[in-house]
């Protein structure tokens, strides 16, 4: 992973390779997730893009039928 520098206005720049790998575009929003003393930036994805992303997922063994509400 690369390093980032925080500007005097608390802005960061994500390196080109990382932006390309994650498909991050200009003006796209990122969700900040704080875990302990670390920060994760997660790209926000519109709900319309999530339609069908679990299609074909194997749900066997996740939980028993009697455990379902």
N, CA, C and O atoms as a CHARMM CRD file, in Angstrom:
* protein
*
  276
    1    1 UNK  N      0.83500  -1.18300   0.00000 PROA 1      0.00000
    2    1 UNK  CA     0.00000   0.00000   0.00000 PROA 1      0.00000
    3    1 UNK  C      0.87700   1.24300   0.00000 PROA 1      0.00000
    4    1 UNK  O      2.02000   1.22500   0.45900 PROA 1      0.00000
    5    2 UNK  N      0.32600   2.29400  -0.51300 PROA 2      0.00000
    6    2 UNK  CA     1.06900   3.53900  -0.58100 PROA 2      0.00000
    7    2 UNK  C      0.80700   4.42700   0.61800 PROA 2      0.00000
    8    2 UNK  O     -0.10000   4.18500   1.41400 PROA 2      0.00000
    9    3 UNK  N      1.60900   5.43700   0.72200 PROA 3      0.00000
   10    3 UNK  CA     1.44100   6.43200   1.78300 PROA 3      0.00000
   11    3 UNK  C      0.60600   7.59600   1.28100 PROA 3      0.00000
   12    3 UNK  O      0.57700   7.87500   0.08200 PROA 3      0.00000
   13    4 UNK  N     -0.06600   8.26700   2.18800 PROA 4      0.00000
   14    4 UNK  CA    -0.78800   9.48900   1.85200 PROA 4      0.00000
   15    4 UNK  C     -0.31600  10.59200   2.78000 PROA 4      0.00000
   16    4 UNK  O      0.19300  10.33400   3.87000 PROA 4      0.00000
   17    5 UNK  N     -0.49000  11.80700   2.33600 PROA 5      0.00000
   18    5 UNK  CA    -0.14100  12.97700   3.13400 PROA 5      0.00000
   19    5 UNK  C     -1.41800  13.75800   3.39000 PROA 5      0.00000
   20    5 UNK  O     -2.22700  13.95600   2.48400 PROA 5      0.00000
   21    6 UNK  N     -1.59200  14.19600   4.62000 PROA 6      0.00000
   22    6 UNK  CA    -2.75100  15.00200   4.97400 PROA 6      0.00000
   23    6 UNK  C     -2.35500  16.46500   4.83400 PROA 6      0.00000
   24    6 UNK  O     -1.37200  16.91200   5.42500 PROA 6      0.00000
   25    7 UNK  N     -3.13600  17.21100   4.03900 PROA 7      0.00000
   26    7 UNK  CA    -2.83000  18.63000   3.81700 PROA 7      0.00000
   27    7 UNK  C     -3.21900  19.45700   5.04000 PROA 7      0.00000
   28    7 UNK  O     -3.82000  18.94400   5.98400 PROA 7      0.00000
   29    8 UNK  N     -2.87000  20.73200   5.01000 PROA 8      0.00000
   30    8 UNK  CA    -3.22500  21.62200   6.11300 PROA 8      0.00000
   31    8 UNK  C     -4.74000  21.83200   6.21000 PROA 8      0.00000
   32    8 UNK  O     -5.23100  22.34500   7.21500 PROA 8      0.00000
   33    9 UNK  N     -5.47700  21.43900   5.17500 PROA 9      0.00000
   34    9 UNK  CA    -6.94500  21.50600   5.20200 PROA 9      0.00000
   35    9 UNK  C     -7.54700  20.12100   5.45200 PROA 9      0.00000
   36    9 UNK  O     -8.74000  19.91300   5.23200 PROA 9      0.00000
   37   10 UNK  N     -6.73500  19.19300   5.90300 PROA 10     0.00000
   38   10 UNK  CA    -7.13400  17.82200   6.24200 PROA 10     0.00000
   39   10 UNK  C     -7.68200  17.05100   5.04400 PROA 10     0.00000
   40   10 UNK  O     -8.59100  16.23500   5.19700 PROA 10     0.00000
   41   11 UNK  N     -7.14500  17.30100   3.87200 PROA 11     0.00000
   42   11 UNK  CA    -7.51800  16.54800   2.67700 PROA 11     0.00000
   43   11 UNK  C     -6.43800  15.51100   2.40600 PROA 11     0.00000
   44   11 UNK  O     -5.25900  15.72900   2.68300 PROA 11     0.00000
   45   12 UNK  N     -6.86900  14.37000   1.85600 PROA 12     0.00000
   46   12 UNK  CA    -5.90800  13.33800   1.48900 PROA 12     0.00000
   47   12 UNK  C     -6.05500  13.04500  -0.00200 PROA 12     0.00000
   48   12 UNK  O     -7.10500  13.28100  -0.60000 PROA 12     0.00000
   49   13 UNK  N     -4.97800  12.52600  -0.58200 PROA 13     0.00000
   50   13 UNK  CA    -4.99300  12.13200  -1.99000 PROA 13     0.00000
   51   13 UNK  C     -4.76900  10.62400  -2.03700 PROA 13     0.00000
   52   13 UNK  O     -3.80900  10.11300  -1.46100 PROA 13     0.00000
   53   14 UNK  N     -5.66100   9.91700  -2.72700 PROA 14     0.00000
   54   14 UNK  CA    -5.52300   8.47700  -2.90200 PROA 14     0.00000
   55   14 UNK  C     -4.73800   8.25500  -4.18600 PROA 14     0.00000
   56   14 UNK  O     -5.07300   8.81600  -5.22900 PROA 14     0.00000
   57   15 UNK  N     -3.70500   7.44700  -4.11100 PROA 15     0.00000
   58   15 UNK  CA    -2.83900   7.22800  -5.25600 PROA 15     0.00000
   59   15 UNK  C     -3.60100   6.61500  -6.43700 PROA 15     0.00000
   60   15 UNK  O     -4.56700   5.87200  -6.26000 PROA 15     0.00000
   61   16 UNK  N     -3.13800   6.94600  -7.63100 PROA 16     0.00000
   62   16 UNK  CA    -3.77800   6.52800  -8.87800 PROA 16     0.00000
   63   16 UNK  C     -3.98100   5.01600  -8.94800 PROA 16     0.00000
   64   16 UNK  O     -5.05200   4.55500  -9.34500 PROA 16     0.00000
   65   17 UNK  N     -2.96900   4.24500  -8.56900 PROA 17     0.00000
   66   17 UNK  CA    -3.06400   2.79300  -8.65000 PROA 17     0.00000
   67   17 UNK  C     -4.21900   2.26000  -7.80000 PROA 17     0.00000
   68   17 UNK  O     -4.94700   1.35800  -8.21600 PROA 17     0.00000
   69   18 UNK  N     -4.37400   2.82400  -6.61900 PROA 18     0.00000
   70   18 UNK  CA    -5.43900   2.39600  -5.70600 PROA 18     0.00000
   71   18 UNK  C     -6.79600   2.82300  -6.24700 PROA 18     0.00000
   72   18 UNK  O     -7.74800   2.04400  -6.21500 PROA 18     0.00000
   73   19 UNK  N     -6.89400   4.05700  -6.74600 PROA 19     0.00000
   74   19 UNK  CA    -8.16100   4.53300  -7.32900 PROA 19     0.00000
   75   19 UNK  C     -8.57900   3.65700  -8.49800 PROA 19     0.00000
   76   19 UNK  O     -9.75200   3.31300  -8.64600 PROA 19     0.00000
   77   20 UNK  N     -7.60700   3.30100  -9.32400 PROA 20     0.00000
   78   20 UNK  CA    -7.88000   2.47400 -10.49100 PROA 20     0.00000
   79   20 UNK  C     -8.33300   1.07700 -10.07300 PROA 20     0.00000
   80   20 UNK  O     -9.29200   0.53600 -10.62400 PROA 20     0.00000
   81   21 UNK  N     -7.64400   0.50500  -9.10700 PROA 21     0.00000
   82   21 UNK  CA    -7.96700  -0.83900  -8.62700 PROA 21     0.00000
   83   21 UNK  C     -9.37800  -0.90000  -8.04500 PROA 21     0.00000
   84   21 UNK  O    -10.09400  -1.87900  -8.25500 PROA 21     0.00000
   85   22 UNK  N     -9.78100   0.13900  -7.31500 PROA 22     0.00000
   86   22 UNK  CA   -11.08900   0.15300  -6.67800 PROA 22     0.00000
   87   22 UNK  C    -12.17000   0.79400  -7.53800 PROA 22     0.00000
   88   22 UNK  O    -13.34900   0.73400  -7.18900 PROA 22     0.00000
   89   23 UNK  N    -11.78900   1.40200  -8.64800 PROA 23     0.00000
   90   23 UNK  CA   -12.77000   2.04800  -9.51600 PROA 23     0.00000
   91   23 UNK  C    -13.36400   3.31000  -8.91500 PROA 23     0.00000
   92   23 UNK  O    -14.52800   3.62700  -9.16000 PROA 23     0.00000
   93   24 UNK  N    -12.57700   4.02800  -8.13600 PROA 24     0.00000
   94   24 UNK  CA   -13.04800   5.25800  -7.49200 PROA 24     0.00000
   95   24 UNK  C    -13.00800   6.40100  -8.49900 PROA 24     0.00000
   96   24 UNK  O    -11.99800   6.61600  -9.16900 PROA 24     0.00000
   97   25 UNK  N    -14.11600   7.13100  -8.59800 PROA 25     0.00000
   98   25 UNK  CA   -14.24100   8.25400  -9.52400 PROA 25     0.00000
   99   25 UNK  C    -14.22400   9.57600  -8.75400 PROA 25     0.00000
  100   25 UNK  O    -14.38800   9.59100  -7.53400 PROA 25     0.00000
  101   26 UNK  N    -14.02800  10.67100  -9.46500 PROA 26     0.00000
  102   26 UNK  CA   -14.07200  11.98300  -8.82700 PROA 26     0.00000
  103   26 UNK  C    -15.47900  12.24000  -8.29800 PROA 26     0.00000
  104   26 UNK  O    -16.46000  11.80500  -8.90200 PROA 26     0.00000
  105   27 UNK  N    -15.57700  12.92100  -7.20800 PROA 27     0.00000
  106   27 UNK  CA   -16.82900  13.27200  -6.52300 PROA 27     0.00000
  107   27 UNK  C    -17.54800  12.07100  -5.91800 PROA 27     0.00000
  108   27 UNK  O    -18.64400  12.22500  -5.38000 PROA 27     0.00000
  109   28 UNK  N    -16.95900  10.88200  -5.99400 PROA 28     0.00000
  110   28 UNK  CA   -17.57600   9.72200  -5.36200 PROA 28     0.00000
  111   28 UNK  C    -17.39700   9.84200  -3.85500 PROA 28     0.00000
  112   28 UNK  O    -16.36600  10.31900  -3.38100 PROA 28     0.00000
  113   29 UNK  N    -18.39400   9.41300  -3.11300 PROA 29     0.00000
  114   29 UNK  CA   -18.32800   9.48300  -1.66000 PROA 29     0.00000
  115   29 UNK  C    -17.76100   8.19000  -1.10200 PROA 29     0.00000
  116   29 UNK  O    -18.00100   7.10300  -1.62800 PROA 29     0.00000
  117   30 UNK  N    -17.00000   8.33500  -0.01800 PROA 30     0.00000
  118   30 UNK  CA   -16.43100   7.20200   0.69100 PROA 30     0.00000
  119   30 UNK  C    -16.97400   7.20800   2.11300 PROA 30     0.00000
  120   30 UNK  O    -17.13700   8.27000   2.71500 PROA 30     0.00000
  121   31 UNK  N    -17.24800   6.04700   2.63800 PROA 31     0.00000
  122   31 UNK  CA   -17.68500   5.91700   4.02000 PROA 31     0.00000
  123   31 UNK  C    -16.45200   5.71200   4.88000 PROA 31     0.00000
  124   31 UNK  O    -15.59800   4.89100   4.54500 PROA 31     0.00000
  125   32 UNK  N    -16.34400   6.43900   5.97800 PROA 32     0.00000
  126   32 UNK  CA   -15.21900   6.30800   6.89800 PROA 32     0.00000
  127   32 UNK  C    -15.63100   5.34700   8.01400 PROA 32     0.00000
  128   32 UNK  O    -16.62300   5.56800   8.70900 PROA 32     0.00000
  129   33 UNK  N    -14.84700   4.27600   8.17100 PROA 33     0.00000
  130   33 UNK  CA   -15.10700   3.29400   9.21900 PROA 33     0.00000
  131   33 UNK  C    -13.90600   3.30600  10.15400 PROA 33     0.00000
  132   33 UNK  O    -12.78200   3.03300   9.73400 PROA 33     0.00000
  133   34 UNK  N    -14.14800   3.62300  11.41900 PROA 34     0.00000
  134   34 UNK  CA   -13.07800   3.68800  12.41400 PROA 34     0.00000
  135   34 UNK  C    -13.08300   2.39200  13.21500 PROA 34     0.00000
  136   34 UNK  O    -14.10400   2.00400  13.78300 PROA 34     0.00000
  137   35 UNK  N    -11.92600   1.72700  13.25400 PROA 35     0.00000
  138   35 UNK  CA   -11.76500   0.50800  14.04500 PROA 35     0.00000
  139   35 UNK  C    -10.52600   0.67300  14.90700 PROA 35     0.00000
  140   35 UNK  O     -9.40100   0.66500  14.40900 PROA 35     0.00000
  141   36 UNK  N    -10.74300   0.82000  16.18200 PROA 36     0.00000
  142   36 UNK  CA    -9.61100   1.04100  17.08800 PROA 36     0.00000
  143   36 UNK  C     -8.90700   2.33300  16.72900 PROA 36     0.00000
  144   36 UNK  O     -9.50800   3.40700  16.75900 PROA 36     0.00000
  145   37 UNK  N     -7.62800   2.22700  16.38900 PROA 37     0.00000
  146   37 UNK  CA    -6.85800   3.40600  16.00100 PROA 37     0.00000
  147   37 UNK  C     -6.64700   3.46800  14.50000 PROA 37     0.00000
  148   37 UNK  O     -5.78800   4.20800  14.02100 PROA 37     0.00000
  149   38 UNK  N     -7.44100   2.67800  13.74000 PROA 38     0.00000
  150   38 UNK  CA    -7.31000   2.65600  12.28700 PROA 38     0.00000
  151   38 UNK  C     -8.52900   3.24200  11.59600 PROA 38     0.00000
  152   38 UNK  O     -9.61200   3.31900  12.17500 PROA 38     0.00000
  153   39 UNK  N     -8.33900   3.65200  10.35800 PROA 39     0.00000
  154   39 UNK  CA    -9.40500   4.22000   9.54000 PROA 39     0.00000
  155   39 UNK  C     -9.48400   3.43400   8.24800 PROA 39     0.00000
  156   39 UNK  O     -8.46900   3.21100   7.58800 PROA 39     0.00000
  157   40 UNK  N    -10.68800   3.01300   7.88400 PROA 40     0.00000
  158   40 UNK  CA   -10.93600   2.36500   6.60000 PROA 40     0.00000
  159   40 UNK  C    -11.83000   3.27200   5.77500 PROA 40     0.00000
  160   40 UNK  O    -12.82500   3.79100   6.28300 PROA 40     0.00000
  161   41 UNK  N    -11.49000   3.46700   4.51600 PROA 41     0.00000
  162   41 UNK  CA   -12.31800   4.23300   3.60300 PROA 41     0.00000
  163   41 UNK  C    -12.98200   3.23800   2.65700 PROA 41     0.00000
  164   41 UNK  O    -12.30100   2.53200   1.91400 PROA 41     0.00000
  165   42 UNK  N    -14.30900   3.18600   2.68600 PROA 42     0.00000
  166   42 UNK  CA   -15.06200   2.22400   1.89100 PROA 42     0.00000
  167   42 UNK  C    -15.88700   2.98800   0.86500 PROA 42     0.00000
  168   42 UNK  O    -16.68200   3.84900   1.24000 PROA 42     0.00000
  169   43 UNK  N    -15.71500   2.69000  -0.43000 PROA 43     0.00000
  170   43 UNK  CA   -16.51000   3.38200  -1.44900 PROA 43     0.00000
  171   43 UNK  C    -17.99800   3.12400  -1.25900 PROA 43     0.00000
  172   43 UNK  O    -18.42300   1.98100  -1.08900 PROA 43     0.00000
  173   44 UNK  N    -18.78900   4.20300  -1.29100 PROA 44     0.00000
  174   44 UNK  CA   -20.24000   4.05900  -1.22700 PROA 44     0.00000
  175   44 UNK  C    -20.72700   3.61600  -2.59700 PROA 44     0.00000
  176   44 UNK  O    -20.29400   4.14300  -3.62200 PROA 44     0.00000
  177   45 UNK  N    -21.62500   2.65000  -2.60600 PROA 45     0.00000
  178   45 UNK  CA   -22.15600   2.11500  -3.85500 PROA 45     0.00000
  179   45 UNK  C    -23.65600   2.35200  -3.86400 PROA 45     0.00000
  180   45 UNK  O    -24.33200   2.01500  -2.89300 PROA 45     0.00000
  181   46 UNK  N    -24.20100   2.93000  -4.95000 PROA 46     0.00000
  182   46 UNK  CA   -25.64600   3.12900  -5.01800 PROA 46     0.00000
  183   46 UNK  C    -26.39000   1.79400  -4.93500 PROA 46     0.00000
  184   46 UNK  O    -25.90200   0.78200  -5.43800 PROA 46     0.00000
  185   47 UNK  N    -27.56700   1.78700  -4.30700 PROA 47     0.00000
  186   47 UNK  CA   -28.34100   0.56200  -4.16900 PROA 47     0.00000
  187   47 UNK  C    -28.65100  -0.07700  -5.51700 PROA 47     0.00000
  188   47 UNK  O    -28.74500  -1.30000  -5.61900 PROA 47     0.00000
  189   48 UNK  N    -28.81000   0.74000  -6.54500 PROA 48     0.00000
  190   48 UNK  CA   -29.12600   0.19300  -7.86600 PROA 48     0.00000
  191   48 UNK  C    -28.00300  -0.70700  -8.39000 PROA 48     0.00000
  192   48 UNK  O    -28.26400  -1.62700  -9.16500 PROA 48     0.00000
  193   49 UNK  N    -26.76900  -0.45700  -7.98100 PROA 49     0.00000
  194   49 UNK  CA   -25.64500  -1.28900  -8.41100 PROA 49     0.00000
  195   49 UNK  C    -25.55600  -2.59700  -7.62700 PROA 49     0.00000
  196   49 UNK  O    -24.88400  -3.53200  -8.06100 PROA 49     0.00000
  197   50 UNK  N    -26.22600  -2.67000  -6.47600 PROA 50     0.00000
  198   50 UNK  CA   -26.16400  -3.86600  -5.65200 PROA 50     0.00000
  199   50 UNK  C    -27.18800  -4.92400  -6.05200 PROA 50     0.00000
  200   50 UNK  O    -27.12700  -6.06000  -5.58200 PROA 50     0.00000
  201   51 UNK  N    -28.11700  -4.55600  -6.90900 PROA 51     0.00000
  202   51 UNK  CA   -29.16800  -5.49300  -7.30300 PROA 51     0.00000
  203   51 UNK  C    -28.55300  -6.74400  -7.93300 PROA 51     0.00000
  204   51 UNK  O    -27.83000  -6.66800  -8.92600 PROA 51     0.00000
  205   52 UNK  N    -28.86000  -7.89500  -7.33000 PROA 52     0.00000
  206   52 UNK  CA   -28.41900  -9.16400  -7.86900 PROA 52     0.00000
  207   52 UNK  C    -27.00600  -9.57800  -7.52700 PROA 52     0.00000
  208   52 UNK  O    -26.54300 -10.60000  -8.03300 PROA 52     0.00000
  209   53 UNK  N    -26.28700  -8.82500  -6.68300 PROA 53     0.00000
  210   53 UNK  CA   -24.89100  -9.17800  -6.43900 PROA 53     0.00000
  211   53 UNK  C    -24.73600 -10.45800  -5.60700 PROA 53     0.00000
  212   53 UNK  O    -23.64800 -11.03200  -5.55900 PROA 53     0.00000
  213   54 UNK  N    -25.80600 -10.90600  -4.95900 PROA 54     0.00000
  214   54 UNK  CA   -25.75200 -12.15800  -4.20400 PROA 54     0.00000
  215   54 UNK  C    -26.31100 -13.33700  -4.99700 PROA 54     0.00000
  216   54 UNK  O    -26.41900 -14.44400  -4.46800 PROA 54     0.00000
  217   55 UNK  N    -26.66100 -13.11200  -6.24000 PROA 55     0.00000
  218   55 UNK  CA   -27.23900 -14.15700  -7.07000 PROA 55     0.00000
  219   55 UNK  C    -26.28500 -15.34100  -7.17600 PROA 55     0.00000
  220   55 UNK  O    -25.10300 -15.17700  -7.47800 PROA 55     0.00000
  221   56 UNK  N    -26.81500 -16.53100  -6.92400 PROA 56     0.00000
  222   56 UNK  CA   -26.01000 -17.73400  -7.00100 PROA 56     0.00000
  223   56 UNK  C    -25.23900 -18.05600  -5.73600 PROA 56     0.00000
  224   56 UNK  O    -24.47000 -19.01700  -5.71200 PROA 56     0.00000
  225   57 UNK  N    -25.43100 -17.26900  -4.67900 PROA 57     0.00000
  226   57 UNK  CA   -24.72000 -17.50100  -3.42900 PROA 57     0.00000
  227   57 UNK  C    -25.21200 -18.78800  -2.76800 PROA 57     0.00000
  228   57 UNK  O    -26.41600 -19.03800  -2.71700 PROA 57     0.00000
  229   58 UNK  N    -24.30400 -19.58800  -2.27400 PROA 58     0.00000
  230   58 UNK  CA   -24.65100 -20.82300  -1.58700 PROA 58     0.00000
  231   58 UNK  C    -25.05300 -20.49300  -0.16000 PROA 58     0.00000
  232   58 UNK  O    -24.22000 -20.05200   0.63200 PROA 58     0.00000
  233   59 UNK  N    -26.32400 -20.70100   0.17700 PROA 59     0.00000
  234   59 UNK  CA   -26.82300 -20.36700   1.51100 PROA 59     0.00000
  235   59 UNK  C    -26.95600 -21.59300   2.40000 PROA 59     0.00000
  236   59 UNK  O    -27.43400 -21.48100   3.52900 PROA 59     0.00000
  237   60 UNK  N    -26.54800 -22.75000   1.92400 PROA 60     0.00000
  238   60 UNK  CA   -26.64500 -23.95200   2.74800 PROA 60     0.00000
  239   60 UNK  C    -25.63500 -23.87000   3.88900 PROA 60     0.00000
  240   60 UNK  O    -24.50500 -23.41800   3.70900 PROA 60     0.00000
  241   61 UNK  N    -26.06400 -24.31200   5.05200 PROA 61     0.00000
  242   61 UNK  CA   -25.16900 -24.34000   6.20100 PROA 61     0.00000
  243   61 UNK  C    -25.03500 -23.03100   6.93800 PROA 61     0.00000
  244   61 UNK  O    -24.30700 -22.95700   7.92800 PROA 61     0.00000
  245   62 UNK  N    -25.71800 -21.99100   6.48500 PROA 62     0.00000
  246   62 UNK  CA   -25.61100 -20.70600   7.19000 PROA 62     0.00000
  247   62 UNK  C    -26.33200 -20.77700   8.52600 PROA 62     0.00000
  248   62 UNK  O    -25.78000 -20.38000   9.55300 PROA 62     0.00000
  249   63 UNK  N    -27.55000 -21.27400   8.52000 PROA 63     0.00000
  250   63 UNK  CA   -28.28900 -21.48200   9.76400 PROA 63     0.00000
  251   63 UNK  C    -29.38600 -22.50500   9.51100 PROA 63     0.00000
  252   63 UNK  O    -29.78400 -22.74900   8.37300 PROA 63     0.00000
  253   64 UNK  N    -29.85400 -23.08400  10.57900 PROA 64     0.00000
  254   64 UNK  CA   -30.88300 -24.11700  10.48500 PROA 64     0.00000
  255   64 UNK  C    -32.24100 -23.47100  10.25800 PROA 64     0.00000
  256   64 UNK  O    -32.46200 -22.31100  10.60500 PROA 64     0.00000
  257   65 UNK  N    -33.14700 -24.24700   9.66900 PROA 65     0.00000
  258   65 UNK  CA   -34.48900 -23.74700   9.34000 PROA 65     0.00000
  259   65 UNK  C    -35.22200 -23.26400  10.59600 PROA 65     0.00000
  260   65 UNK  O    -35.91100 -22.24500  10.55400 PROA 65     0.00000
  261   66 UNK  N    -35.07900 -23.99300  11.72000 PROA 66     0.00000
  262   66 UNK  CA   -35.80400 -23.60100  12.94000 PROA 66     0.00000
  263   66 UNK  C    -35.23400 -22.32500  13.56900 PROA 66     0.00000
  264   66 UNK  O    -35.90300 -21.71300  14.40200 PROA 66     0.00000
  265   67 UNK  N    -34.02300 -21.90600  13.19600 PROA 67     0.00000
  266   67 UNK  CA   -33.44800 -20.67600  13.72300 PROA 67     0.00000
  267   67 UNK  C    -33.96300 -19.44000  13.01100 PROA 67     0.00000
  268   67 UNK  O    -33.81500 -18.32600  13.51300 PROA 67     0.00000
  269   68 UNK  N    -34.55700 -19.62400  11.86100 PROA 68     0.00000
  270   68 UNK  CA   -35.06100 -18.48100  11.08200 PROA 68     0.00000
  271   68 UNK  C    -36.29200 -17.90300  11.73000 PROA 68     0.00000
  272   68 UNK  O    -37.08500 -18.63600  12.32200 PROA 68     0.00000
  273   69 UNK  N    -36.46300 -16.62000  11.63000 PROA 69     0.00000
  274   69 UNK  CA   -37.64800 -15.95100  12.19500 PROA 69     0.00000
  275   69 UNK  C    -38.82200 -16.06100  11.26900 PROA 69     0.00000
  276   69 UNK  O    -39.90200 -15.55800  11.57800 PROA 69     0.00000
